[in-house]
Amino acid sequence: MLSFESDYIEGAHPQILQQLLETNLEQLSGYGSDHYCESARRKIAKACECREADVQFLVGGTQTNQIVIAAMLQDYEGVVAAHTGHVSAHEAGAIEYTGHKVLELPSHDGKITADELKEYLQNFYQDENHEHMVFPGMVYISHPTEYGTLYRKEELKALSEICREYHMPLYLDGARLGYGLMSVDVDVTLADVAEYCDVFYIGGTKVGALCGEAVVFTKNNMPKHFMTMVKQHGGLMAKGRLLGIQFDTLFTDDLYFQISRHAIEMAELLKHIFREKGYSFYLESPTNQQFVILENAQMDQLKRNVAFSFWEKADAAHTVVRFATSWATKKEDIEKLKELL
């Protein structure tokens, strides 16, 4: 059985497992205060070219989104996001569970536009009843988006300028950030993300780690007593070393970027094979997620040998499905898929 179901179906990169094994019996202080966490923080700040970076480690994406958003919003504020954004669609109401509403904007292949954000904010404050409404307190975007698309540098800059005009933090969900940064069609660097975003996270769970996300506050703006709030939400690991060691390994000798580039190379090969066989794509994705339109009977037949993800119905006879590559995807598996197709 071949699997292109997602980018976290494997365990962890062998170098991470080796480092965890080699450091297993070291006696280290907890809660992220060990020297591996400190080393990882320094390496991440350097990679971001951001001296002001405050880096904290959390376990998973939904947990990270919930805690960061709840920590940065006032009680009367909500978070603005595309209606396809992960916090809007696939986090089981985790944001709303904290008492904060997700304020949806239209999605354009997963992205929001600066013009529509500006119009939304202008309309809100021009409404004479806005004191009775949920205030827009921050903006959430994902890069890559849930559809594998990417923000261009000018788009990121424009969103950042509007957020600063309205004194709102811009938060970037980087669950698959490595795959976005290594895309063949990208002009955004990690330093750009740090410059234009007030907070973002570097995804580890989907990019080679067993688990873990590195949250980066970029403007000396980490909420006061953030660690206390993390603990309130059940997100503080006693054995913080497990996250620090993983990110220290990922940000040694550019491992994070090397394995991300491999996933993109495999995705480009996958894309070529589907095109060669005459398949249609739902949209153009330059990252590791590829959205293919399958005829329903064909999809059911392929399911017998290949795992992939349902995305949405295209029409009564066709379905959009997602094939995802990862740091661990093998070229041989893509060749086997070609034979099946």
KASUL-V266499 format. One line per field, one symbol per residue. phi: phi as a letter, one per 30 degrees, with the letter a starting at -180 (. if undefined). psi: psi as a letter, one per 40 degrees, with the letter a starting at -180 (. if undefined). burial: + if it has 9 or more other ideal C-beta (glycine too) atoms within 8 Angstrom, else -. A space follows every 50 residues. Layout:
BEGIN
phi->???
psi->???
burial->???
END
This chain:
BEGIN
phi->.dbbdacbdcdbeeddddddddcecdcbdciicdddddddddddddddhb dddccbcbcbddededdddddccdeccbcdaddcdeddcbbhidddddjc dccdcdcchjcccdddddddddddddddcddccdddcaccbbbdddcidb ddeddddddddddddchbdcccdceceedddcddbbbccdddeddccdaa bcdcecbjcdakbcdbccbhcdeehddddedediccdddeeddddddddd cchieeddddddddeddddedddddedidccdadcdcdcbccccdedddd ddddbbcbcdcaddadcbbdbccbcbecdcdddddddeddd
psi->hihfdaefeicihdddddddddedehhiiafeeidddddddddddddefh dehhhihididddddddddddeiideiihhiieeiddddffffddddeeh ihhiiihgfeiiidddddddddddeeheeeeeihhheihhiihiieeeii hidddddddddddddefhihhhhfdfdddddeiegiehidddddddidii ihhddefeidiihhhhheffehihfdddddddefehhdgddddddddddd fhffddddddddddddddddddddddeeiiidihheaehhhihihddddd ddddehhihhcihdadeiihihhhiadehidddddddddd.
burial->-+-+--+----++--++-++--+------+++-+-++++++-+++--+-+ --+-+++++++++++++++++++---+++++++++++++-+--+++-+-+ -++++-+--+++-+-+++-++--+-----+----++++++++++++++++ +-+-+++++++++----++++++++++++++++--+-+-+++++-+++++ ++++++++++++++++++--+----++-+++-+-+++--+++++++++++ +---+++-++++++-++++++-++----+-+++-++++++++++-+--+- -++--+-++-+------++++++++++-+---++-+++-++
END
